[in-house]
Amino acid sequence: MAKIAFIGAGSVVFTRNLCSDILLTPALQNSTISLMDIDPLRLRQARDLVQALIDGRGLHARVEATTDRREAIRDANYVITTFQQGGLDAYALDIEIPQKYGVEQCVGDTLGPGGVFRALRTIPVLLELGREMDELAPHALLLNYVNPMAANCWAYDRATGRPHVGLCHSVQGTSEMLAEWIDVPYGEVVYHCAGINHQAFFLTFRRGEEDLYPRIRQATETPEIYGQEPVRIELMRHFGYFVTESSGHASEYVPYFRKTEQMVNEELVPRFTEQVNGWFDFGRTGGYLRHCIERQEFAQQDYEKLIAGTKALPTRRTHEYGSHIIEAIETNQPIRINGNVPNRDLIPNLPNGCCVEVPCLVDGNGIQPTRVDTYPPQLAALNRTNVNVQELIVHAALTGEADAVHHAVLLDPLTAAVCTLPQIHAMVDELLQAQQRWLPQFQLARG
């Protein structure tokens, strides 16, 4: 049966959800799950959790754990990446240093200075992993969950050419939310969604022949719903389509919402209603970093209860795509997902080779992306402002050119709306210096 390797198994939420999903899938219940993490304590806890899932469900699956990445991927059929290079220490620098220069990031893992530096830390690890897979698991499919999704996958494709798909849950979560807003059973909804990761758009949203967009627009006029997603609703009103990523995230990828700390705290944050109290601190700077820190204690307690048997094991698969992809390939039973893949003329008005998020068929032949012929030009233009940054990230990561790091941040929409050119240059220099231990490829460039 399949061997499924997890690189970054200490990622508590992903390991719990994805392994639970795999072990709830009949065709995968004899699989070997190989867990790898550099933190022995978190690795042991992840192993104990997966073993509890196996034992609690009376399965014949096998779990193994190692701090040796090569051993984990040896003879694997699927490799799932969920690691965070530099951990929360590096992440804190991604948020705190740009804030000194007036760049207010809520999440900071996709674009902006935070997204740029997270990618520069991550891409070398992905490329090392790709080379090891060439040697030890030549036919394995990479399922990447690591952000920044688009830059990571673009670099992985350019450097390795290996089969891969980048996976996110924003399409599933947003489509479920929209169906709930308009009180339409989710099983009756059909949608077409495309773009780039965290900035894809629902091009159609319907039930049978009924266009549901008028009902969505009507629903967003109510204060309760507007207060859940003010940024996304404003983007829909001005660009015509609903975007996949949450308001906190989405506010970072455009120059309109986070120009100053005062604007964030006095204009953006008050738009949120109490219904989303605490979610990313209403979009405040560093909200997701605080969420990650607070989640550690909660996740620890959750793991301990699951392992001890004092909390019921999950009985249903989540909406994460991972287990469904593996099941479709192993059984040749087709499914449709929205995956992040290389743009080989899939969205013609986006740059060739960049990473796009499009509907994909998955079956025994693997991941088969579909072409989007009529992508609205205003959406492509908005995407290209993000793709420009991603392209320079990839160039910097593959060449070690520090100038390209500066150019990437100079072109970031949020940063450019806030900072002068000399300020951006100084900020990038400070980030390069502060993160030197995770960015050895730029040591020579910095002298």
Secondary structure, DSSP 8 states (H G I E B T S, - for coil): --EEEEETTT-HHHHHHHHHHHHTSGGGTT-EEEEE-S-HHHHHHHHHHHHHHHHHHT---EEEEES-HHHHHTT-SEEEE---TTHHHHHHHHHHHHHHTT---SS-SSSHHHHHHHHHHHHHHHHHHHHHHHHH-TT-EEEE--SSHHHHHHHHHHHH---EEE--SHHHHHHHHHHHHTT--GGG-EEEEEEETTEEEEEEEEETTEE-HHHHHHHTTSHHHHTT-HHHHHHHHHHSSEESS-HHHHTTSSSSS-SSHHHIIIIIGGGS-GGGTTGGGGG-TTHHHHHHHHHHHHHHHHHHHHHHTSS----S--S-SHHHHHHHHHHT--EEEEEEEE-SSSSTTS-TTSEEEEEEEEETTEEEE---S---HHHHHHHHHHHHHHHHHHHHHHH--HHHHHHHHHT-HHHHHH--HHHHHHHHHHHHHHTGGG-GGGHHHH-
